[in-house]
């Protein structure tokens, strides 16, 4: 395990080779710092994605007042208007048509998530 990530021997060797700047087969402090920063950046990106997904779920639940797993396209247009009051109606309609891929007149969480990412 490396910085909380399970690794095979082959993966570890490839990782060391990638950051082993002088080709010594060993990691000097500077090389270790490069390696550690890569894993920390990956972990931060994962955490940010989880946080964004959690915030999107919370926002979706707020607008899904009946708790039925979807919001109407009209409600979704209102959300978009709140985000940008100057948005033209024709653009709203185009966005809703693009988002409501199954043409159900509703937006489920998956469609909502794709639209707001």
N, C-alpha and C positions, 0 to 999 in steps of 0.2 A: 504494500500500500504506500502510495506517495502523496503526501499532503491531502489525505482523506480520499484518495482515488485508488481503487484496486488496479494493479498493473501486472501483466505477465512479464517473464524475464526478457522476452523478445522486445516487448514494448519499452521496458526500462532501458535496454541496450540502445534502442533507437532514439530514445529521449536523451540519453547521455551523449550519444554521438552528435545529435543535433546541436547541443549547447557546449560541447567540448571544443572550444575555439582553438586550442593549441594541439589537439589530437593526442593528448597524453593518455587518454583512457580513464582519467580521473577528473573529478570536478574541483576546480579551484574555487575560492570564495566568489569571485566575480561571476563565474559560470553558474554556480549554484544560485546566485541572486537572479540571474536571467531565467533560470528554470523555475524558481519559486514565483517570480512575477507572472510567468505564463499561466501557472495554475491559479494564482490569485485573481487574475483578470478573468479567466474562465468561470471561476466561482462567483465573481461579482456579476458577470453577465447572466449566469443562471439565476442568481438571487434577484436581479432587476427584472428578469422575465417573469419570475414567479410573483413578484410584487405587482407588476403591471397586470398580470392575469387576475390576481386577487382583486385589484381595484376595478378592473373591468366587470368581474362577477358582481361586485358590490353595486356598481352603477347600474348594471342590467337588472338586478333584483329591485333596485329603487324604482325603475321605470316599469317593471313587470308587476304592477300593482295587484293583479289577481293571483300572481304566483303560478301561472299556467305554463311557464317556460318560453313565452314569446311576448313580443310587443307588436302592436299594429304598425304598419308602415306610416300611418298618420302620426302616431306617437314618435316614431323615429324621426320623421321630418321636423317635429317640434324640438327634439333634442338637437338636431343639426342647426335649427334656427337659433337655439340658445347659444350654441357655440359660435355662430356667425350670423348675426341678425341681418346682414346686408346680402346674404346669399339669394340669388334670383330663384324664383319658383321653378323655372325650367331646369336649372342645375340641380335643385333638390329632387325633382322627379327623375332626372337621369341617374343621380346617385342611388336613390331608392331602388330603381329598376335594376341597377348593377348589383346591389347588395341582396335584394330579395331574389336570389337565383332560382328558387323553385316556384316563383310567382304565386306565392300563397297569400299575399297581402299581409304577411306577418314577418317579423325578423326574430329568429331564434338566437340563442347565445352565440353559436358558432358563426352565424352571419354577422352579428353585432361585433364580435371579436375581430373578425377579418376586416370589417369596415373601419374600425377605430385604431387599428395598428398601423 
